[in-house]
Amino acid sequence: MLVEGDLVPDVAMLGADGETVSPADFRGQKLVLYFYPKDDTSGCTREAQDFTFLASEFEKAGTWILGVSKDSPESHAKFAGKYGLKVKLATDPDGSVCEAFGTWGEKSLYGRKYMGIERATFLIDRDGKVACVWRKVKVPGHAEAVLAAARELP
């Protein structure tokens, strides 16, 4: 499980545009890497919309935003188009990225246990190190908290 100060693993994902993307692509810049369970569900939609609403503020803070789930690039493209999302989305079909970041684990819904993506966010500094980690994220106010932390990073 990654903690503050750890170097981010160089893992490859497939973007909604079909291009390979990795946290290493953003070295020299700040990156918000957020993990979410599923496209077009209420909490995940709200989170993506909140980051989209603040996208220009993140840009002013020199910070990119990349959302990750196990959904396909086609699902991501449809999701982004439906809601006019301004955040980049990437897919982790085999779960290796979630494993590397420690966001894959047992969840519970209505008493039923299953494996899934924990909603978590990592703020990565210009050197590729984890600056801040939010786990078990509650969506309301989260994007604003991440933006405040991004503004504090040099």
N, C-alpha and C positions, 0 to 999 in steps of 0.2 A: 504494500500500500504506500503510495507516494505521500510525502509530507513536505512542509515548507523547507526550502533549501535543497531539495533533491533535484538532480538534473533530469529533465523530461526525457523519456525514452524516444528514440527515433523510430516511430511506428508509421506505417503507410496506411492510408485509408483512401477510399474512392469518393470523390466529391459528386454532388448532384449533377455537375456538368460532365461527368465521366473522366475527369482528370484525377491523377493521384495527388493527394495532399498529405503533408506531414507537419507536425509541430516544428520540425527543423526548417521548413520553408519560411518560417516567420522569425528566424534568428535575427537579432538586431532591431526587432520590433517587439512590442508587448502583444500578448495573445490571451484572450479569454477562451478557454476550451471547456465547453459545458456538455455534460452527458445527460440525455433525457430518454425516457422509456419508449415513446412511440409517437410517430407523426400523427397529426390531426386528432389528438385526444385533448380533452379540456385543459389540463395542467400544462401539457407540452406546448399547446398552441398559445396559451397565455404567456408562457415563458419566452417563446420565440417572438411574440408580438412585443413584449416588454423590451427585449434586447433590440428589436427593430426600431421601436419608438425612440430609443436612445442611441441608435447607431451613429448619428452625426456627432453626438457628444463623445462617444468612444473614439471616433475618428480624430476629433480635436485633441484627445488625450493620447493619440498615437497608438491606439489599441485595436487590433483585429478581433473579430468574434467568429468562432467556429463551433457549431453544434454537432454532436455525434450521437447516433443511435444505430440500431441494427437494421433499420429500414433500408430498402433498396434505393439506389440513386433515382430511379423512376418515381418512387414514393416521395422522396425528398423534393424532386422537381415539382411534382403535383402540389405538395404541401406548401412550398414556397410561393408558387403561382397563385394558389387559392387565397392566401392571406397577404400577398405582397411583401413577403419577408425580405429584409435587406441583410440578413446574416447568411454566411456560408454554411452549408450543411455537408456532412460527410457520413459515410456508412462504415460500419464495423461488422460485416456479415459473419465472421467466424468468432467474434468476441475477443480476439487477441488484444485489441486496444483497451477494451474494458478491463481485461485481466491485468494489463500492464499498469493501469491507473487505479486498480482496486475498486472499480465501480460495478463489478458483476457479483451478485450475491443472492442469498435467499430473501424473498419478500413474502408478505402475507397480505391477502385481500379477502375480506369476509371469512377469515379463519382458514382459508386455503393457502398452503405454502407452495411457492414456485420460485424458479430462478429468473432473475431479470436485472435490468440496469437500475442502479441507484442514481437518483437525481443528484448530481454533484458538479461543482464548477472549480476549475483551476485557473488562477491568474498566473501567467508565465512571464517572467521578466525578459529583458532584451538578451540576456546571456543564456536563455533556455532553461532557467531554473524556476521551480515552483515558488512563487512569492506568497500566495494565499490559497487556501483550500476551503471550500464550503461543501460539507457532506450533508446528506439527508435534507436537501434544500426545500424550503417552503417558498413557493413562487412569489406571493405578494411582497413587493419591496426588494426582492433579490437583485434584480438588474441594477437598481439604484445603488445598492450596497457595493456591488462589483465595480460599478463606475467610480464610486468614491475611492475605492482601493486602487483602481487603475490610475486615477489622477494623482495619487500619492507616490506612485512609483516613478523613479527618474527615467 
